[in-house]
Every structure is written in C-alpha cells, then in structure tokens.
Amino acid sequence: MATTTENIAITPEATEPERDYTYVEDVGNIPRDIYKYVKSDPLGDLPRYSLHIVAQHFLTFLTFLILASTGLTLHFADLWWAPYVMSLFGGPDLARLIHRFAAALMVLASVYHVITLIAGTVQKIMKKQFNISRTQIPILKDIQDITHDIRYFLGKEPYRPKMNKFMYKQKLHYFAIIWGTFVLITAGTTLLYPEMMATIWPNPQFAQDLARLMHADEAIMAITVIVFWHWSNVHLVPGRFPLQWSFITGKITREHQLEEHFMEYLHNLEEIPEEKEYMKKLLKDKGFETK
C-alpha cells in the first residue's frame, strides 16, 4: 500500500490557547509539543537512513577530511603551517597521491549515491510507494515551512512547522553539496588531465586557469559550509550536542523526529505497530485526550 499522509486519518487541527493537536486514527490526539514528553535513546529510536546512505555518508565524510587537509596544505604550501601538516602526509609528492586517491573514492561514493537513489526510486514507484514529500525534492511546503519557522523564531508562532522527512535546511544543504561536488570533480579532472580536457574546452588555457581558481575557491567554501553550518546544525545545537548518531546508526531520536520531522513521524505511526502502541500509551499516561 502506498505510504502517503492521505493514508493516515487526520482531522483538521483543533487549536487551544497553548497547544494544538493532530488526530491520528487508532492513536488519538497528538499535541504538537509531545516531543517534550517522549523517551529518546541518544543512539536513535526510529529509522531514518538506510545502510546504503550510512555507507555513502561515511565515505564522503572520510574523503572530505583527507581532501581538505591535503588540498589546502598543497594550495597554501608557502604558509608557515603548511610544512608541518605536509610532513604528516610524507611530503608533497605523497600528499598529491593521497589527494588523488581520496578524490577517486569521493567520485565512487557519488556514483554509488546516484545508483542507490535511482534504484530506490524505481523500486518505490514499482511498488506504488513513492511519495515526493519524503524525498529531497523541493516542494511548495518547504517555502511555507521557511515562513512558518521564521515566524516561530520571531515569537509569532507557538510551535515549529510540521515538516517532512527532510526539512528545508537539509534540502538546501543537499543541493549545495551536489553543486560543490560537481564543481570540484569537473575542475579537478581538468587539472589532472589537461590534454584530455583540452579536447573538450574551446579555450584550454582559460579552462585551466578557471579550473585552478574554481577548485580552490569551491574547496574553501565547502569547508566553511561543512564546519560552520552542517556540523553546527547537526551536532552542536541544543538537544543534539555533543553528537547526533544518525550518521552511524541510521536512526533518529524520537524527540528530534517529533520536533523537526513531525510528518515523517506520522508515517512511522502507520508503518511501525510498536510505535503506535508506544504513542497510545504515552498519551494515556500523560493525560492527553486519546479519542
């Protein structure tokens, strides 16, 4: 059976002065702030990523660290700190080899991701289980969620929006990674294989100069985004510090999903009988209306 929010019997939200509810059939009225009352295992309670995605993320993370450390050291070789870092990689010649090997691994991880994405999507379509709201594809609701979230942080809304499996920030970051990976691979290939790329680019010398500029600048931008946006948003924010384990366990905590991915939690209630029973019991124990 296709998994969509239409499969879950949800009535129009009942609004009270300080709490709004979402009614789910066979469960009851779930208050928007229920995430404050649930039990959560720091290692994760509910499924979020498949084993394939966990493996791809690990490969990307590992190669990113190697590429950043070797690439920046080679690019800024004339700075005082570069020789010390270079020595850790066995000198400039070995650092170049390590950089290229890590780049090849990142390309393989990207190909692995694309194959998994296409195969998984085809499989879901064949089984009539594809639901665009549970993908990274931007939809109109993302714009509504941004507006709602801004109003929430300004104190104009009592609760955060009820977002899907991937919220707007994650989608923005995902497409930023796609663009950055494309630029780095294209520029890096141009620098590594100048003769071959000269048969493709109309002005080979201009292509080399542009590739050298884009490869370094995009790398610095990627490092800035990963360190100051991705890592801070995923691991360092209150409630996630000091580490969110989803990238290893493939699971998300119940509290996190209810707060930031409420619509995905509704799907889990439909797909995981044990979670439905847990929520029914919690609502009863906490004195919330269940019928």
LUMMAR-977775 format. One record per atom (N, C-alpha, C, O): x, y, z. Coordinates in steps of 0.02 Angstrom, whole numbers, padded with zeros to 5 digits, always signed. Each point is the difference from the previous one (the first is absolute). Layout:
XYZ ...
//
This chain:
+00042-00060+00000 -00042+00060+00000 +00044+00062+00000 +00049+00004+00037 -00067+00044-00078 +00039+00061-00004 +00000+00036+00066 -00050+00002+00035 +00106+00026-00018 +00008+00035+00063 -00003+00075-00011 +00049+00030-00023 -00104+00000+00038 -00008+00072-00006 -00037+00024+00061 -00029-00039+00037 +00030+00104-00027 -00037+00027+00057 -00074-00010-00007 -00037+00004+00049 +00013-00017-00112 -00071-00011-00010 -00022-00066+00032 -00059-00008+00017 +00107-00039-00007 -00017-00064+00030 -00014+00007+00075 -00029-00046+00030 +00048+00101-00001 -00008+00011+00072 -00059+00045+00011 -00003+00056-00027 -00045-00079+00066 -00061+00039+00011 +00016+00058+00046 +00008-00009+00060 -00004+00069-00089 +00017+00059+00039 -00057+00050-00007 -00018+00018-00056 -00009+00005+00111 -00053+00049-00002 +00030+00069+00001 +00059+00008+00018 -00098+00043-00036 +00026+00069+00007 +00023+00012+00070 -00031-00022+00049 +00085+00058-00043 +00031+00010+00066 -00045+00040+00047 -00030+00051-00019 +00026-00076+00080 -00038+00036+00051 +00049+00046+00036 +00051-00022+00026 -00067+00085-00024 +00045+00049+00030 -00024+00020+00068 -00057+00021+00009 +00101-00027+00040 -00013+00023+00068 +00046+00058+00014 +00046+00014-00039 -00057+00021+00093 +00041+00059+00014 +00075-00014-00001 +00038+00042-00025 -00016-00099+00051 +00072-00012+00005 +00023-00065-00034 +00059-00016+00003 -00104-00021-00034 +00021-00064-00029 -00046-00017-00058 -00061+00009+00004 +00091-00034-00059 -00041-00024-00055 +00010-00075-00006 +00052-00027+00020 -00101-00007-00049 +00000-00073-00003 -00007-00024-00072 -00028+00035-00043 +00054-00094+00030 -00012-00035-00062 -00030-00067+00017 +00030-00040+00036 -00090+00027-00061 -00033-00063+00016 +00022-00054-00050 -00004+00010-00061 +00026-00066+00088 +00020-00058-00041 -00045-00058+00020 -00006-00017+00059 -00023-00014-00108 -00046-00055+00012 +00035-00057+00038 +00056-00018-00016 -00090-00010+00065 +00024-00055+00042 +00058+00021+00046 +00031-00043+00032 -00017+00106-00029 +00051+00025+00045 -00029+00052+00047 +00003-00007+00061 -00031+00060-00090 -00029+00053+00039 +00024+00068-00021 +00030+00008-00053 -00042+00042+00095 +00021+00068-00013 +00072+00010+00023 +00015-00004+00060 +00029+00017-00107 +00071+00009+00016 +00015+00075+00005 -00006+00035-00051 +00024-00010+00109 +00017+00071+00006 +00065+00016-00035 +00045-00042-00004 -00039+00102-00022 +00059+00019-00038 +00063-00002+00043 +00055-00011-00026 -00061+00022+00091 +00058+00001+00043 +00012-00067+00035 +00031-00003+00053 -00056-00052-00083 +00008-00066+00031 +00073-00020+00004 +00018-00043+00040 +00025+00073-00081 +00071-00017+00001 +00032+00015+00068 +00053-00027+00016 -00084+00069+00023 +00026+00017+00066 -00011-00057+00051 +00031-00001+00053 -00074-00046-00070 -00020-00052+00048 +00024-00070-00019 -00007-00047+00040 +00035+00039-00099 +00018-00067-00022 +00068-00021+00027 +00040+00042+00021 -00028-00108-00021 +00065-00027+00016 +00040-00006-00065 -00027-00021-00052 +00091+00039+00055 +00042-00003-00060 +00067-00031+00017 +00033+00018+00048 -00014-00066-00089 +00066-00030+00004 +00048+00044-00040 -00012+00011-00059 +00067+00014+00088 +00047+00042-00037 +00025-00032-00064 +00019+00035-00047 -00017-00102+00045 +00023-00035-00060 -00054-00005-00053 +00014-00020-00056 -00075+00038+00073 -00054+00000-00049 -00055-00050+00017 +00013-00053+00028 -00074+00071-00045 -00058-00042+00014 -00036-00023-00064 -00026-00055-00003 +00026+00098-00048 -00040-00012-00059 +00043+00002-00063 +00050+00035-00003 -00069-00073-00049 +00041-00004-00061 +00002+00067-00037 -00051+00035-00005 +00110-00018-00020 +00007+00061-00040 +00040-00014-00064 -00023+00018-00054 +00081-00049+00060 +00043-00012-00058 +00010-00076-00009 +00006-00037+00048 -00003+00016-00111 +00016-00070-00015 +00074-00012+00009 +00040+00047+00007 -00021-00110-00007 +00071-00018+00006 +00040+00030-00058 +00057+00019+00010 -00087-00016-00069 +00034+00030-00058 +00017+00073+00013 +00055+00022-00015 -00103+00015+00042 +00012+00072+00012 +00052+00009+00054 +00042+00045-00005 -00044-00086+00057 +00051+00004+00053 +00069-00013-00028 +00047+00036+00017 -00040-00086-00061 +00065-00016-00030 +00023+00057-00045 +00059+00018+00000 -00105+00012-00039 +00018+00055-00044 +00022+00061+00039 +00049+00034-00017 -00084-00020+00071 +00018+00057+00041 +00069-00010+00031 +00040+00047+00003 -00026-00108+00020 +00065-00014+00031 +00056+00010-00051 +00051+00031+00016 -00060-00056-00077 +00050+00008-00052 +00010+00074-00017 +00057+00023-00008 -00111+00013+00003 +00004+00072-00016 +00034+00038+00056 +00043+00043-00013 -00060-00058+00075 +00030+00033+00058 +00075-00014+00003 +00039+00046+00010 -00020-00109-00018 +00070-00019+00004 +00041+00033-00056 +00053+00029+00013 -00078-00033-00074 +00037+00029-00056 +00002+00076+00005 +00049+00031-00021 -00102-00002+00048 -00001+00073+00007 +00056+00023+00047 +00035+00048-00015 -00027-00082+00071 +00053+00018+00047 +00069-00006-00032 +00043+00043+00009 -00032-00097-00046 +00065-00011-00032 +00012+00052-00055 +00054+00029-00005 -00105-00017-00035 +00006+00049-00055 +00012+00070+00027 +00041+00038-00027 -00077-00020+00080 +00008+00067+00028 +00069+00010+00029 +00032+00052-00012 -00008-00101+00050 +00065+00008+00033 +00057-00001-00050 +00047+00039+00006 -00050-00083-00055 +00054-00003-00050 -00005+00058-00050 +00050+00031-00018 -00111-00017-00005 -00010+00051-00051 +00020+00070+00024 +00035+00036-00035 -00058-00018+00095 +00017+00066+00026 +00074+00007+00014 +00029+00053-00011 +00001-00107+00034 +00072+00002+00014 +00040+00009-00064 +00049+00038-00001 -00069-00072-00052 +00034+00007-00064 -00012+00069-00030 +00045+00030-00030 -00106-00005+00037 -00017+00065-00030 +00036+00058+00037 +00022+00048-00032 -00017-00054+00098 +00032+00053+00040 +00069-00024+00025 +00017+00011+00058 +00021-00043-00102 +00064-00030+00018 +00051+00051+00025 +00048-00018+00034 -00057+00083-00052 +00049+00050+00019 -00014+00030+00069 +00038+00042+00023 -00092-00062+00010 -00016+00027+00066 +00037-00039+00054 +00021-00057-00011 -00013+00087+00069 +00044-00027+00052 -00021-00068+00025 +00042-00042+00018 -00109+00029-00016 -00025-00062+00029 +00001-00058-00049 -00003-00058+00020 +00008+00073-00085 -00006-00053-00051 +00053-00055+00006 -00018-00058-00005 +00082+00075+00015 +00050-00054+00004 -00013-00049+00057 +00015-00060-00006 -00042+00084+00062 -00014-00044+00056 -00056-00049-00017 +00004-00060+00016 -00056+00085-00048 -00055-00044-00021 +00023-00047-00055 -00017-00059-00001 +00057+00086-00046 +00024-00040-00056 +00041-00059+00024 -00002-00054-00030 +00039+00064+00084 +00042-00054+00026 -00042-00058+00025 +00023-00057+00000 -00084+00071+00021 -00045-00053+00023 -00020-00047-00056 -00018-00057+00011 +00020+00084-00073 -00019-00040-00058 +00061-00026-00038 -00007-00028-00055 +00066+00037+00083 +00060-00027-00032 +00029+00044-00053 +00038-00025-00042 -00053+00089+00041 +00028+00046-00049 -00049+00015-00056 -00052-00032-00005 +00068+00081-00037 -00047+00023-00052 -00017-00053-00052 -00057-00003-00022 +00105-00037+00001 -00013-00050-00052 -00051-00052+00025 -00047-00018-00036 +00058-00006+00097 -00047-00050+00027 -00068+00033+00016 -00052-00032-00007 +00053+00095+00027 -00062+00035+00014 -00042+00006-00063 -00062-00006+00002 +00095+00018-00059 -00037+00004-00064 -00032-00068-00017 -00057-00002-00023 +00093-00052+00034 -00028-00066-00014 -00059-00015+00046 -00051-00027-00022 +00058+00044+00085 -00055-00011+00047 -00060+00041-00020 -00057-00024+00004 +00069+00086-00024 -00055+00045-00021 -00037-00030-00060 -00062+00001-00001 +00098-00027-00047 -00032-00028-00059 -00036-00065+00015 -00053-00013-00027 +00081-00027+00071 -00033-00062+00020 -00065+00015+00037 -00051-00032-00012 +00052+00081+00057 -00061+00020+00036 -00052+00029-00048 -00059-00012+00009 +00082+00049-00059 -00045+00028-00050 -00035-00056-00038 -00060+00004-00013 +00098-00056-00005 -00030-00057-00035 -00052-00035+00043 -00053-00020-00025 +00066+00014+00090 -00048-00030+00045 -00064+00042+00006 -00055-00027+00003 +00064+00094-00003 -00059+00044+00004 -00042-00006-00064 -00061+00001+00004 +00094-00008-00061 -00037-00009-00063 -00040-00066+00003 -00058-00002-00020 +00090-00051+00045 -00034-00065+00006 -00059+00005+00048 -00053-00029-00012 +00063+00066+00068 -00055+00009+00047 -00058+00038-00032 -00058-00015+00014 +00073+00063-00056 -00052+00039-00035 -00037-00044-00049 -00062+00003-00005 +00099-00045-00032 -00032-00046-00047 -00044-00050+00038 -00056-00015-00020 +00082-00011+00075 -00037-00045+00044 -00065+00032+00023 -00053-00032+00001 +00056+00096+00017 -00060+00036+00023 -00051+00006-00056 -00060-00012+00011 +00082+00030-00071 -00046+00008-00056 -00034-00066-00017 -00060-00001-00012 +00099-00053+00011 -00029-00066-00015 -00052-00019+00052 -00054-00024-00016 +00072+00034+00080 -00047-00015+00054 -00064+00041-00005 -00055-00025+00010 +00064+00089-00027 -00057+00046-00006 -00047-00022-00055 -00061-00003+00009 +00089-00012-00067 -00041-00020-00058 -00033-00067+00013 -00060-00008-00011 +00100-00040+00035 -00028-00068+00011 -00054+00002+00054 -00052-00033-00008 +00064+00070+00062 -00049+00005+00053 -00065+00033-00023 -00055-00021+00018 +00062+00073-00058 -00059+00036-00026 -00041-00045-00047 -00061-00002+00005 +00096-00033-00050 -00035-00045-00046 -00036-00055+00038 -00057-00017-00015 +00090-00010+00066 -00030-00052+00041 -00063+00024+00034 -00050-00035+00002 +00052+00096+00026 -00059+00027+00034 -00057+00014-00050 -00058-00010+00016 +00076+00034-00075 -00051+00014-00050 -00034-00065-00022 -00060-00003-00008 +00101-00050-00002 -00027-00064-00020 -00048-00028+00053 -00051-00031-00017 +00067+00043+00081 -00042-00024+00055 -00055+00050+00018 -00038-00011+00047 +00036+00067-00084 -00049+00053+00013 +00007+00029+00070 -00049+00014+00034 +00112-00007-00012 +00015+00027+00066 +00036+00066-00004 +00019+00028+00052 -00008-00002-00112 +00038+00063-00006 -00041+00058+00025 -00059+00008-00018 +00090+00033+00060 -00033+00059+00028 +00049+00057-00003 +00050+00000+00036 -00063+00049-00078 +00047+00055-00010 +00014+00039+00064 +00054+00029+00007 -00101-00028+00038 +00009+00038+00062 +00053-00032+00046 +00024+00032+00047 -00006-00095-00061 +00050-00034+00041 +00069-00001-00034 +00044-00038+00020 -00037+00078-00071 +00063+00003-00037 +00033+00068+00010 -00026+00044+00034 +00086-00035-00065 +00036+00063+00002 -00024+00049-00052 +00026+00056-00004 -00075-00075-00036 -00025+00045-00052 -00038+00058+00031 -00046-00011+00040 +00064+00073-00056 -00035+00058+00029 -00073+00002-00022 -00016-00014-00058 -00028+00030+00104 -00071+00007-00014 -00025+00065+00030 +00035+00033+00038 -00096-00014-00055 -00029+00063+00023 -00002+00004+00076 +00009+00054+00028 -00020-00110+00005 -00003+00001+00073 +00065+00024+00032 -00002+00029+00054 +00058-00038-00087 +00064+00023+00027 +00000+00076+00008 +00026+00027+00049 -00055+00008-00098 -00004+00073+00005 -00046+00020+00058 +00015+00046+00037 -00070-00082-00030 -00046+00013+00056 +00035-00013+00067 -00011+00036+00048 +00051-00089-00046 +00036-00017+00062 +00052+00052+00018 +00009+00016+00059 +00025+00011-00109 +00049+00054+00013 -00034+00060+00031 +00023+00027+00050 -00079-00007-00080 -00038+00058+00025 -00024-00013+00071 +00005+00043+00044 -00032-00103-00033 -00026-00018+00066 +00057-00001+00051 -00008+00026+00056 +00066-00055-00074 +00056-00005+00046 +00028+00069+00019 +00018+00012+00057 -00015+00032-00106 +00023+00069+00014 -00048+00033+00050 +00023+00032+00048 -00087-00040-00059 -00049+00028+00047 +00006-00031+00069 -00009+00034+00050 +00025-00100-00048 +00010-00033+00065 +00059+00030+00038 -00005+00014+00059 +00061-00005-00094 +00060+00027+00033 -00008+00074+00018 +00037+00026+00041 -00085+00007-00072 -00015+00069+00017 -00054+00004+00055 -00019+00055+00021 -00005-00113+00001 -00050-00001+00052 -00071+00010-00024 -00045+00012+00040 +00034-00018-00106 -00066+00011-00029 -00041-00064-00006 -00060+00002-00011 +00092-00061+00019 -00034-00064-00003 +00017-00039+00063 +00057+00003+00024 -00105-00040+00004 +00014-00038+00062 +00042-00062-00010 +00035-00022+00045 -00037-00007-00106 +00037-00061-00014 +00034+00004-00068 -00019+00040-00043 +00069-00082+00035 +00034-00005-00064 -00046-00035-00050 -00046-00035+00020 +00057+00044-00085 -00043-00033-00050 +00006-00076+00003 +00050-00026+00025 -00100-00008-00050 +00000-00073-00003 +00035-00020-00066 -00031-00003-00053 +00095-00011+00059 +00040-00010-00060 +00007-00074-00018 -00013-00044+00041 +00034+00032-00103 +00006-00067-00027 +00067-00032+00020 +00036+00026+00042 -00021-00083-00073 +00060-00038+00017 +00063+00043-00008 +00046-00004+00040 -00045+00045-00093 +00056+00046-00011 -00028+00071+00001 -00040+00019-00043 +00063+00021+00092 -00024+00068+00006 +00037+00045-00050 +00048-00022-00032 -00069+00084+00027 +00026+00045-00050 +00075+00011+00006 +00035+00005-00051 -00007-00001+00112 +00072+00010+00009 +00039-00059-00029 +00052+00010-00031 -00077-00070+00042 +00035-00059-00025 -00002-00003-00076 +00047-00023-00032 -00102+00045+00003 -00005+00000-00073 +00048+00051-00030 +00033-00013-00050 -00029+00072+00081 +00047+00051-00024 +00072-00026+00004 +00039+00009-00046 -00023-00041+00101 +00067-00026+00009 +00014-00056-00050 +00055-00004-00027 -00104-00039+00016 +00008-00056-00046 +00017+00025-00071 +00046-00025-00032 -00083+00074+00009 +00012+00025-00068 +00064+00042-00003 +00032+00004-00053 -00013+00026+00109 +00065+00034+00002 +00057-00050-00007 +00050+00014-00034 -00058-00072+00065 +00051-00052-00006 +00003-00027-00072 +00054-00012-00026 -00112+00004-00005 -00001-00023-00069 +00038+00049-00045 +00042-00021-00041 -00056+00085+00049 +00034+00051-00040 +00075+00001+00014 +00041+00001-00045 -00024-00002+00109 +00071+00002+00019 +00038-00061-00026 +00056+00006-00024 -00087-00065+00029 +00033-00061-00024 +00010+00003-00076 +00052-00020-00025 -00102+00046-00010 +00005+00006-00073 +00058+00047-00019 +00039-00016-00044 -00035+00073+00078 +00053+00048-00015 +00068-00029+00015 +00046+00006-00040 -00039-00037+00098 +00065-00028+00020 +00022-00056-00046 +00059-00003-00019 -00105-00041+00000 +00019-00055-00044 +00018+00026-00070 +00049-00023-00029 -00089+00070+00003 +00014+00028-00066 +00066+00037-00002 +00041-00010-00045 -00031+00054+00095 +00063+00038+00002 +00060-00045+00013 +00052+00008-00030 -00061-00056+00076 +00055-00045+00015 +00020-00043-00059 +00059-00012-00012 -00109-00012-00026 +00015-00040-00059 +00035+00042-00053 +00045-00025-00034 -00065+00087+00027 +00033+00045-00047 +00073+00011+00017 +00043+00002-00044 -00028+00004+00108 +00069+00010+00022 +00041-00064-00005 +00060+00002-00016 -00092-00059+00029 +00037-00063+00001 +00012-00027-00071 +00051-00032-00012 -00097+00045-00033 +00006-00025-00069 -00006+00058-00050 -00049+00004-00036 +00098+00040+00034 -00004+00059-00043 -00005-00017-00075 -00037+00034-00036 +00073-00086+00013 -00002-00016-00071 -00069-00025-00020 -00027+00020-00052 -00002-00064+00092 -00066-00026-00016 -00052+00056+00002 -00042+00005-00045 +00044+00037+00098 -00050+00053+00007 +00009+00054-00053 -00047+00037-00015 +00109-00031-00013 +00011+00050-00053 -00040-00016-00062 -00015+00045-00040 -00004-00109+00031 -00041-00019-00058 -00073+00017+00011 -00041-00004-00046 +00024+00021+00108 -00070+00016+00017 -00011+00075+00005 -00048+00027-00028 +00093+00007+00065 -00008+00072+00010 +00023+00038-00062 +00051-00018-00030 -00087+00070+00009 +00019+00039-00060 +00065+00039+00009 +00037+00010-00048 -00023+00013+00109 +00061+00037+00014 +00036-00036+00058 -00013+00014+00058 +00059-00060-00075 +00033-00041+00052 +00035+00040+00054 -00005-00018+00059 +00041+00071-00076 +00036+00038+00050 -00048+00035+00048 +00011+00001+00061 -00064+00028-00088 -00050+00032+00042 -00033-00052+00045 -00014+00014+00058 +00002-00074-00085 -00032-00053+00039 +00045-00020+00059 -00024-00012+00055 +00089+00008-00067 +00047-00018+00053 +00001+00054+00055 -00001-00016+00060 +00004+00079-00081 +00001+00054+00048 -00065+00002+00041 +00001+00010+00061 -00057-00019-00095 -00065+00001+00034 -00006-00060+00047 -00025+00007+00056 +00048-00066-00078 -00004-00060+00042 +00041+00009+00063 -00021-00020+00054 +00081+00048-00061 +00043+00010+00058 -00033+00047+00051 +00004-00012+00060 -00036+00064-00085 -00035+00048+00043 -00061-00032+00033 -00010+00006+00061 -00030-00041-00101 -00062-00029+00026 +00013-00057+00048 -00036-00007+00050 +00088-00032-00063 +00014-00057+00043 +00018+00023+00070 -00024-00027+00050 +00067+00077-00045 +00021+00025+00065 -00055+00038+00035 -00013-00012+00060 -00021+00056-00095 -00053+00041+00031 -00059-00043+00023 -00027+00011+00054 +00007-00059-00096 -00056-00043+00018 +00018-00044+00060 -00042-00014+00042 +00105-00008-00039 +00022-00040+00056 -00003+00039+00065 -00024-00026+00051 +00047+00088-00052 -00003+00042+00060 -00072+00014+00020 -00016-00001+00059 -00027+00013-00108 -00071+00011+00015 -00031-00063+00030 -00040+00004+00047 +00057-00062-00075 -00027-00063+00026 +00021-00012+00072 -00041-00020+00041 +00104+00033-00026 +00025-00008+00069 -00037+00047+00047 -00019-00020+00055 +00009+00081-00077 -00035+00050+00042 -00072-00022+00014 -00023+00004+00056 -00011-00028-00109 -00070-00022+00008 -00005-00061+00045 -00042-00004+00044 +00086-00044-00056 -00002-00062+00040 +00013+00014+00074 -00037-00024+00043 +00089+00062-00029 +00020+00012+00070 -00048+00047+00036 -00021-00015+00056 +00004+00071-00088 -00039+00052+00035 -00075-00005-00010 -00038+00034+00034 +00015-00076-00081 -00072-00007-00010 -00021-00072+00016 -00041-00012+00044 +00068-00035-00082 -00023-00068+00007 +00015-00029+00069 -00045-00022+00035 +00108+00023-00015 +00018-00029+00065 -00034+00035+00058 -00022-00032+00048 +00016+00098-00052 -00032+00037+00055 -00074-00015+00003 -00027-00010+00055 -00007+00007-00113 -00071-00014-00001 -00017-00072+00019 -00051-00013+00032 +00094-00033-00051 -00014-00071+00012 +00022-00023+00069 -00036-00038+00033 +00094+00060-00011 +00030-00028+00060 +00005+00048+00060 +00000-00023+00057 +00005+00087-00069 +00016+00046+00055 -00059+00039+00027 +00007+00033+00052 -00064-00035-00085 -00058+00037+00023 -00028-00032+00064 +00011-00059+00011 -00045+00098+00031 -00030-00028+00061 -00046-00059-00017 -00040+00003-00047 +00045-00055+00086 -00040-00060-00012 +00036-00052-00042 -00020-00058+00000 +00073+00078-00035 +00038-00047-00042 +00072-00006+00026 +00032-00051-00012 -00008+00101+00047 +00070+00001+00025 +00011-00058+00049 -00045-00014+00040 +00102-00019-00042 +00060+00017-00040 +00002-00036-00067 +00044+00014-00041 -00092-00060+00028 +00002-00038-00062 -00068-00029-00015 -00034-00025+00045 +00013+00028-00108 -00059-00035-00022 +00023-00064-00036 +00040+00004-00047 -00066-00061+00068 +00027-00064-00022 -00032-00027-00063 +00016-00056-00021 -00061+00094-00011 -00035-00025-00059 +00048-00021-00056 -00014-00047-00037 +00070+00082+00032 +00046-00015-00055 +00036-00067+00009 +00032-00025-00046 -00038-00005+00106 +00029-00065+00013 -00054-00053+00007 +00004-00054-00030 -00056+00069+00070 -00052-00049+00014 -00055-00002-00053 -00036-00050-00007 +00029+00105-00031 -00054+00004-00049 -00068+00014+00032 -00051-00003-00033 +00052+00018+00099 -00062+00012+00036 -00002+00071+00028 +00052+00032+00010 -00112-00007+00001 -00010+00067+00028 -00035-00007+00067 -00040-00046+00009 +00054+00091+00037 -00034-00004+00064 -00074+00019-00008 -00018+00040-00044 -00023-00068+00085 -00072+00013-00002 -00013+00075+00011 -00042+00030-00034 +00077-00001+00081 -00009+00071+00016 +00015+00044-00061 -00038+00045-00017 +00095-00059-00016 +00021+00039-00058 -00051-00006-00056 -00019+00050-00031 -00003-00111+00017 -00047-00009-00056 -00066+00036+00014 -00029+00031-00045 +00004-00036+00106 -00063+00033+00016 +00006+00076-00004 -00048+00034-00020 +00105-00007+00039 +00008+00073+00000 +00011+00027-00070 -00032+00050-00019 +00075-00081-00020 +00019+00029-00065 -00027-00038-00060 +00001+00026-00056 -00025-00087+00066 -00024-00041-00057 -00066-00034+00019 -00007-00060-00005 -00040+00101+00027 -00062-00025+00027 -00039-00042-00051 -00028-00052+00017 +00027+00074-00081 -00037-00036-00051 +00030-00069-00013 -00036-00048-00014 +00102+00042+00020 +00032-00065-00007 -00019-00045+00058 -00007-00061-00008 -00001+00090+00067 -00020-00041+00058 -00070-00030-00011 -00013-00056+00021 -00031+00094-00055 -00066-00027-00014 +00005-00062-00045 -00039-00047+00008 +00086+00049-00055 +00011-00059-00042 +00024-00059+00042 -00020-00057-00010 +00064+00071+00058 +00025-00053+00043 -00055-00031+00042 +00001-00060+00014 -00048+00101+00007 -00057-00027+00038 -00039-00050-00042 -00026-00049+00026 +00023+00062-00091 -00036-00045-00045 +00040-00063-00015 -00028-00055-00007 +00093+00062+00002 +00043-00055-00023 +00029-00042+00056 +00020-00057-00012 -00018+00083+00074 +00031-00036+00055 -00051-00010+00056 -00013+00046+00039 -00017-00105-00035 -00052-00013+00051 +00023+00015+00071 -00038+00025+00041 +00102-00042-00025 +00026+00011+00067 +00000+00075+00018 -00012+00018+00058 +00026+00024-00107 +00000+00072+00013 -00070+00026+00012 -00011+00045+00041 -00037-00073-00077 -00069+00020+00011 -00022-00017+00071 -00033+00040+00033 +00051-00099-00009 -00018-00020+00068 +00036+00044+00051 -00029+00018+00052 +00092-00001-00066 +00037+00044+00046 -00034+00067+00007 -00008+00026+00055 -00013+00003-00112 -00031+00066+00002 -00068-00002+00034 -00017+00045+00038 -00021-00097-00050 -00065-00007+00033 +00008-00002+00076 -00036+00032+00037 +00085-00071-00014 +00012-00006+00071 +00025+00066+00030 -00020+00019+00055 +00064+00015-00092 +00026+00064+00024 -00055+00051+00008 -00004+00035+00051 -00040-00030-00100 -00055+00048+00003 -00045-00014+00061 -00023+00045+00034 +00011-00110-00023 -00041-00019+00057 +00034+00016+00066 -00031+00027+00046 +00096-00044-00041 +00037+00012+00062 +00007+00074+00017 -00001+00018+00058 +00007+00024-00110 +00009+00072+00011 -00066+00037+00006 -00001+00061+00011 -00055-00098-00019 -00065+00032+00010 -00026+00039-00059 -00046+00041+00008 +00074-00053-00068 -00026+00033-00059 -00061-00038-00025 -00005-00061+00008 -00041+00098-00039 -00059-00031-00027 +00021-00046-00058 +00037+00020-00044 -00061-00082+00044 +00018-00049-00051 -00056-00016-00049 +00013-00033-00050 -00072+00055+00062 -00056-00014-00045 -00036+00063-00020 -00048-00002-00038 
//
